[in-house]
Amino acid sequence: MRVFRVIAIALPCFLAWIPAQGASCDLKAGDANSAGPGCARAWFDANLRINAALLGFIPNSVKKGLLSLTPVRRIRNAVFKDLGLPEDMLQFVNYPTRFDCRDATAALKGAGIVCPRLEDYAFRLWDYWERNLDPDLFIDRTLKGQVAGKVVLITGGSSGIGLAAAHKMAAAGAITVIVGREQDKLDAAKKEIEDALKSTGNSNGGTVVAASADLADLDSCDRVAGEMIDSYGGVDVLVNNAGRSIRRSVHLSVDRMHDFERTMTLNYFAPLRLTLGLLPHMRARGFGHIVNITTMGLQTDTPRFAAYLGSKAALDEFGTVAGRELLGDGIAVTSVRMPLVRTPMISPTKAYRALPAASPQDAAELVMRALLRRPVRVSRPEGFAAEVLSTIAPNTARLVAHLVYAVMPESAPEARPAPRRPPLAAGVGAITRLLWRRQP
Ligand SMILES: NC(=O)c1ccc[n+]([C@@H]2O[C@H](COP(=O)([O-])OP(=O)(O)OC[C@H]3O[C@@H](n4cnc5c(N)ncnc54)[C@H](OP(=O)(O)O)[C@@H]3O)[C@@H](O)[C@H]2O)c1
């Protein structure tokens, strides 16, 4: 394992180090659109050189043959899309380019005017291209461009993250269908969204539809999917957001199999059932986006959430695999790994009151990010950092998580009457136990 880690770190460094021999290519390092020509220049200077001679040993005919295969072309296009490079860039690697200025030099002879060096003005041409000609400029990347007039189904849209996301979808002109168990909550949410549209004078806002269903009853999922198909011919965007969280240590769950079953039912089987019900229509229309609201806990592997994280991991993995299969059908599946968000879901957990948490509006921004780019995953930098730590130093990550687990209190009611040790004593106790029970 250690060898793989060293390779994983060393390889990118090595590739970046290889000196260019005959060809170079600029990899987009940031968006220069909003900055001035100086920025374009900095961009132009900060290039990553790729040695085209690396693939020189492959005969041209073989390269061309391989690249004309549809699967290879699609993989190449996907890689280029991820890197933000134009697909036809490949033909210009090693392209024999000559800029002939002999006529201009002859005509300018004696005038005291000389042709500038390419390096001195190329950034201006690039800047002009980026500002006026880049085809990406003409794609509507606003939320309105993505969802206006489309049908967006948000489960758990009557509260917290789902409600904040529903506000944004309706404001962008989507037909927003919110689902929850309690009709009163749904009606209040619908009114709140409609009032917000009115108060902001948004005449382009979409309609809000409230549909009550207990999604933990899987037949209700089929009913909701059926109603969506009957009323709208299907949905364009499905946001699987309704969920249930349980915070309880594994050793306190040994006779609580039902905790594992209920988290799996609402967090995995319900979104799965809805997805399966709506998928045939998405495929038939050649368009669809399934957004699964999962959690940053999948990156931090937070103790006391085994049941919850197990169910979210199932949803996350299902989505990743389904997304790979459905790519060719025009359907994307995104997992939004939410950080801690201040919503009714976390309010019963006293331990979280003092912790920093995102607002539902911040969380809705992450949902928007999913809709705008349709990536496989949306996650926060802290989640990514935790993932990196677990990969390069798994034992340290486990130890840190265990110590945090030891000092944080239980939420389970039966554990509360036990006298609670101060955090410092709990931490020292945990370390002593670890040393005492040290594994060889
Ligand atoms: N809050 C966080 O810190 C956090 C962090 C990571 C991930 N998440 C995830 O984000 C999602 C939304 O959580 P939230 O914090 O916004 O929760 P919330 O404010 O408690 O909202 C939950 C929503 O789901 C609905 N719901 C619950 N059970 C349902 C059922 N059986 N059938 C249909 N609808 C149901 C609720 O409406 P009714 O009660 O009327 O049914 C409500 O609209 C969840 O999947 C959660 O796991 C939250």
The ligand as an SDF file (V2000), in Angstrom:
LIG
                    3D

 48 52  0  0  0  0  0  0  0  0999 V2000
  -28.8290   18.7370    8.4030 N   0  0  0  0  0  0  0  0  0  0  0  0
  -27.6380   18.2330    8.2440 C   0  0  0  0  0  0  0  0  0  0  0  0
  -26.6620   18.5560    8.9880 O   0  0  0  0  0  0  0  0  0  0  0  0
  -27.3790   17.2550    7.1470 C   0  0  0  0  0  0  0  0  0  0  0  0
  -26.0500   16.8960    6.8860 C   0  0  0  0  0  0  0  0  0  0  0  0
  -25.8100   15.9980    5.8700 C   0  0  0  0  0  0  0  0  0  0  0  0
  -26.8460   15.4830    5.1310 C   0  0  0  0  0  0  0  0  0  0  0  0
  -28.1310   15.8390    5.4080 N   0  0  0  0  0  0  0  0  0  0  0  0
  -29.1910   15.2270    4.6160 C   0  0  0  0  0  0  0  0  0  0  0  0
  -29.9690   16.2550    4.0540 O   0  0  0  0  0  0  0  0  0  0  0  0
  -31.2960   15.7980    3.8400 C   0  0  0  0  0  0  0  0  0  0  0  0
  -32.2990   16.8260    4.3490 C   0  0  0  0  0  0  0  0  0  0  0  0
  -32.0840   16.9910    5.7230 O   0  0  0  0  0  0  0  0  0  0  0  0
  -32.5390   18.2870    6.5350 P   0  0  0  0  0  0  0  0  0  0  0  0
  -31.4730   18.5520    7.4940 O   0  0  0  0  0  0  0  0  0  0  0  0
  -32.9770   19.3460    5.5970 O   0  0  0  0  0  0  0  0  0  0  0  0
  -33.7780   17.6750    7.3290 O   0  0  0  0  0  0  0  0  0  0  0  0
  -35.1640   18.3220    7.8290 P   0  0  0  0  0  0  0  0  0  0  0  0
  -35.0840   19.7830    7.9430 O   0  0  0  0  0  0  0  0  0  0  0  0
  -35.5400   17.5170    9.0310 O   0  0  0  0  0  0  0  0  0  0  0  0
  -36.1560   17.9600    6.6290 O   0  0  0  0  0  0  0  0  0  0  0  0
  -36.4860   16.6500    6.3250 C   0  0  0  0  0  0  0  0  0  0  0  0
  -37.5340   16.6650    5.2420 C   0  0  0  0  0  0  0  0  0  0  0  0
  -37.8120   15.3290    4.8660 O   0  0  0  0  0  0  0  0  0  0  0  0
  -39.2050   15.0800    5.0040 C   0  0  0  0  0  0  0  0  0  0  0  0
  -39.3890   13.6880    5.4130 N   0  0  0  0  0  0  0  0  0  0  0  0
  -38.8930   13.0890    6.5060 C   0  0  0  0  0  0  0  0  0  0  0  0
  -39.2980   11.8240    6.5440 N   0  0  0  0  0  0  0  0  0  0  0  0
  -40.0550   11.6110    5.4450 C   0  0  0  0  0  0  0  0  0  0  0  0
  -40.7580   10.5010    4.9260 C   0  0  0  0  0  0  0  0  0  0  0  0
  -40.7980    9.3260    5.5560 N   0  0  0  0  0  0  0  0  0  0  0  0
  -41.4340   10.6310    3.7710 N   0  0  0  0  0  0  0  0  0  0  0  0
  -41.4270   11.8260    3.1180 C   0  0  0  0  0  0  0  0  0  0  0  0
  -40.7810   12.9090    3.5580 N   0  0  0  0  0  0  0  0  0  0  0  0
  -40.1110   12.8020    4.7050 C   0  0  0  0  0  0  0  0  0  0  0  0
  -39.6570   16.0710    6.0650 C   0  0  0  0  0  0  0  0  0  0  0  0
  -41.0480   16.3760    5.9820 O   0  0  0  0  0  0  0  0  0  0  0  0
  -42.1360   15.6040    6.9270 P   0  0  0  0  0  0  0  0  0  0  0  0
  -41.5620   15.6020    8.3060 O   0  0  0  0  0  0  0  0  0  0  0  0
  -43.3960   16.3780    6.7920 O   0  0  0  0  0  0  0  0  0  0  0  0
  -42.2370   14.2340    6.3570 O   0  0  0  0  0  0  0  0  0  0  0  0
  -38.8410   17.2770    5.6930 C   0  0  0  0  0  0  0  0  0  0  0  0
  -39.4440   17.9590    4.6220 O   0  0  0  0  0  0  0  0  0  0  0  0
  -31.3740   14.4440    4.5140 C   0  0  0  0  0  0  0  0  0  0  0  0
  -31.2660   13.4210    3.5650 O   0  0  0  0  0  0  0  0  0  0  0  0
  -30.1680   14.4260    5.4180 C   0  0  0  0  0  0  0  0  0  0  0  0
  -29.6980   13.1130    5.6450 O   0  0  0  0  0  0  0  0  0  0  0  0
  -28.4140   16.7250    6.3960 C   0  0  0  0  0  0  0  0  0  0  0  0
  1  2  1  0
  2  3  2  0
  2  4  1  0
  4  5  1  0
  4 48  2  0
  5  6  2  0
  6  7  1  0
  7  8  2  0
  8  9  1  0
  8 48  1  0
  9 10  1  0
  9 46  1  0
 10 11  1  0
 11 12  1  0
 11 44  1  0
 12 13  1  0
 13 14  1  0
 14 15  2  0
 14 16  1  0
 14 17  1  0
 17 18  1  0
 18 19  2  0
 18 20  1  0
 18 21  1  0
 21 22  1  0
 22 23  1  0
 23 24  1  0
 23 42  1  0
 24 25  1  0
 25 26  1  0
 25 36  1  0
 26 27  1  0
 26 35  1  0
 27 28  2  0
 28 29  1  0
 29 30  1  0
 29 35  2  0
 30 31  1  0
 30 32  2  0
 32 33  1  0
 33 34  2  0
 34 35  1  0
 36 37  1  0
 36 42  1  0
 37 38  1  0
 38 39  2  0
 38 40  1  0
 38 41  1  0
 42 43  1  0
 44 45  1  0
 44 46  1  0
 46 47  1  0
M  CHG  2   8   1  16  -1
M  END
$$$$
